[in-house]
Amino acid sequence: MEFAHSGPMADSTFSKISWTEFRPNRSRLTAGAALTGVGMLVATAGVGVLVYELARAGRSWTGSWEVPPTELAHRALRHAQTATQSAARAGRDAWSSYEEGVS
């Protein structure tokens, strides 16, 4: 395979390389690919064990709380709803008092 180049890069080393001599050992490539696949499977199993243990420990930890996480979430939601309603009311009141002052 030859490359036709023009200009200052025409005589570069890249254009003088004989790519027909590039012949990697196929059995080593196959072995490398197989080892990569096995490594990916082992890594996937490791991630699975890690996630399982973190989930188990998290459930155990939250199970020992005096107030369950669902109740904490409900409290936070009610607090956010109350804050939103208060802010909306305050904004409405401020706008009304502004309109009264302008007219």
trRosetta pair geometry for C-beta under 8 A, 3 or more apart (Angstrom, degrees):
i j d omega theta_ij theta_ji phi_ij phi_ji
1 19 5.1 -21 45 48 111 130
1 20 7.5 154 8 -48 78 82
2 15 7.8 47 -165 -170 71 80
3 14 7.5 -18 45 126 151 92
3 15 5.1 -115 68 -123 110 83
5 9 5.5 -97 177 101 138 87
5 10 4.2 -180 103 -110 100 59
5 12 7.2 -27 88 21 173 102
5 15 5.3 -93 6 -88 132 144
6 10 5.7 13 -126 -76 19 119
7 10 6.0 149 60 -32 43 96
9 12 4.8 -10 -171 -29 72 124
9 15 7.6 128 144 -25 78 125
10 15 6.7 -32 -177 18 39 170
11 15 7.1 -111 -137 57 13 129
11 16 7.9 25 -171 -43 53 113
12 15 5.3 97 62 5 79 98
12 16 7.5 -153 100 -1 46 91
13 16 5.7 -69 -156 41 38 109
13 17 6.9 56 149 -46 70 92
14 17 6.0 -38 -158 -1 36 116
18 21 5.0 65 99 -3 101 109
19 22 5.3 -35 -162 13 59 118
24 28 7.1 -112 166 69 93 108
24 29 5.6 82 126 -52 124 121
25 28 4.1 57 90 15 112 112
25 29 6.7 171 90 -13 57 84
26 29 5.4 -53 -145 38 37 113
26 30 6.1 39 155 -21 68 104
27 30 5.6 -50 -146 37 32 113
27 31 6.3 34 152 -19 64 105
28 31 5.5 -50 -143 38 34 112
28 32 6.2 37 155 -21 65 105
29 32 5.7 -54 -148 36 30 112
29 33 6.3 29 154 -18 64 106
30 33 5.8 -55 -147 37 30 110
30 34 6.2 30 154 -18 65 107
31 34 5.7 -54 -145 38 31 111
31 35 6.2 29 156 -17 65 107
32 35 5.8 -56 -145 39 29 109
32 36 6.3 33 154 -22 63 106
33 36 5.6 -53 -149 34 30 115
33 37 6.5 32 152 -19 63 104
34 37 5.7 -53 -152 35 32 112
34 38 6.4 30 153 -15 66 105
35 38 5.7 -51 -144 39 34 110
35 39 6.1 38 154 -22 65 107
36 39 5.6 -55 -147 37 29 114
36 40 6.4 32 153 -21 63 103
37 40 5.7 -53 -150 32 31 111
37 41 6.6 30 152 -17 64 103
38 41 5.7 -54 -152 35 34 111
38 42 6.4 33 151 -17 67 105
39 42 5.7 -53 -145 38 33 110
39 43 6.2 33 154 -19 66 106
40 43 5.6 -53 -144 38 31 112
40 44 6.3 34 154 -21 64 105
41 44 5.7 -52 -147 35 31 112
41 45 6.5 31 153 -18 64 104
42 45 5.7 -53 -150 37 32 111
42 46 6.4 36 150 -21 64 106
43 46 5.5 -53 -149 35 33 115
43 47 6.5 34 153 -19 65 102
44 47 5.8 -51 -148 35 32 110
44 48 6.5 36 151 -21 63 104
45 48 5.5 -52 -151 34 34 116
45 49 6.5 34 153 -18 66 102
46 49 5.8 -52 -149 35 32 109
46 50 6.3 34 152 -20 64 108
47 50 5.5 -54 -147 37 33 116
47 51 6.2 31 157 -18 67 105
48 51 6.0 -55 -145 37 29 107
48 52 6.2 30 156 -20 63 108
49 52 5.7 -56 -147 37 29 113
49 53 6.3 25 158 -17 65 109
50 53 6.1 -60 -149 37 26 106
50 54 6.4 22 156 -16 64 109
51 54 5.8 -56 -145 39 30 109
51 55 6.2 29 157 -18 65 108
52 55 5.9 -61 -150 38 27 109
52 56 6.2 25 155 -18 65 110
53 56 5.6 -53 -143 38 32 112
53 57 6.1 28 159 -16 66 108
54 57 5.9 -56 -143 40 28 108
54 58 6.1 31 156 -21 63 109
55 58 5.7 -56 -145 37 28 112
55 59 6.4 27 158 -17 64 106
56 59 6.0 -56 -148 36 28 108
56 60 6.3 26 154 -17 63 109
57 60 5.6 -56 -147 39 31 113
57 61 6.1 32 155 -22 66 108
58 61 5.7 -55 -142 36 29 110
58 62 6.2 17 163 -8 66 108
59 62 6.2 -57 -139 44 27 101
59 63 6.0 35 157 -28 62 111
60 63 5.7 -57 -147 32 25 117
60 64 7.0 22 156 -20 59 104
61 64 6.2 -63 -162 29 31 107
61 65 7.8 45 142 -37 60 92
62 65 5.6 -27 -163 -3 49 119
62 68 7.5 67 159 -151 95 58
62 69 5.1 -11 -169 -36 131 121
65 68 6.6 140 82 -96 110 28
65 69 7.0 96 48 -48 151 70
67 71 5.1 -114 180 83 91 127
67 72 5.7 109 122 -57 115 90
68 71 4.9 94 62 6 81 102
68 72 7.2 -145 100 -4 44 87
69 72 5.4 -53 -148 37 38 114
69 73 6.3 40 154 -22 69 103
70 73 5.6 -52 -150 35 33 113
70 74 6.5 35 151 -19 65 103
71 74 5.6 -50 -147 35 35 112
71 75 6.4 37 153 -20 65 104
72 75 5.7 -53 -149 36 31 113
72 76 6.4 31 153 -18 64 106
73 76 5.7 -54 -147 37 31 111
73 77 6.3 33 153 -20 65 106
74 77 5.7 -54 -148 36 31 113
74 78 6.3 30 155 -17 65 105
75 78 5.9 -55 -147 37 30 109
75 79 6.2 32 153 -20 64 108
76 79 5.6 -54 -147 37 31 114
76 80 6.3 31 154 -19 65 106
77 80 5.7 -55 -147 37 30 110
77 81 6.3 30 154 -19 65 106
78 81 5.7 -54 -146 37 32 112
78 82 6.3 32 155 -18 65 106
79 82 5.9 -55 -148 37 29 111
79 83 6.3 28 154 -18 64 108
80 83 5.7 -54 -145 38 30 112
80 84 6.2 33 154 -21 64 106
81 84 5.7 -54 -147 35 30 112
81 85 6.4 28 155 -16 64 106
82 85 5.8 -55 -147 38 30 109
82 86 6.3 30 154 -18 65 108
83 86 5.7 -55 -146 38 30 112
83 87 6.2 30 156 -19 65 107
84 87 5.8 -55 -146 37 29 109
84 88 6.3 29 155 -19 64 107
85 88 5.7 -54 -145 37 31 111
85 89 6.2 32 154 -20 64 107
86 89 5.7 -54 -146 37 30 112
86 90 6.2 29 155 -18 65 107
87 90 5.7 -53 -145 38 31 111
87 91 6.3 32 155 -19 64 107
88 91 5.7 -55 -148 37 30 112
88 92 6.3 31 153 -20 64 106
89 92 5.7 -54 -148 36 30 112
89 93 6.3 28 154 -17 65 107
90 93 5.7 -54 -145 39 30 110
90 94 6.2 31 155 -20 65 107
91 94 5.7 -54 -144 36 30 110
91 95 6.3 28 157 -18 64 107
92 95 5.9 -57 -148 37 28 109
92 96 6.3 28 154 -19 64 108
93 96 5.7 -54 -146 36 30 112
93 97 6.3 25 158 -14 66 107
94 97 6.0 -56 -145 40 29 105
94 98 6.2 33 153 -22 63 108
95 98 5.6 -53 -147 35 31 114
95 99 6.4 31 154 -20 65 104
96 99 5.8 -54 -149 35 31 109
96 100 6.5 31 153 -20 64 105
97 100 5.6 -49 -146 35 35 114
97 101 6.4 35 154 -20 64 106
98 101 5.8 -59 -151 37 30 110
98 102 6.4 27 153 -20 66 108
99 102 5.8 -56 -146 35 32 110
99 103 6.4 23 161 -16 66 109
100 103 6.3 -60 -144 37 27 104
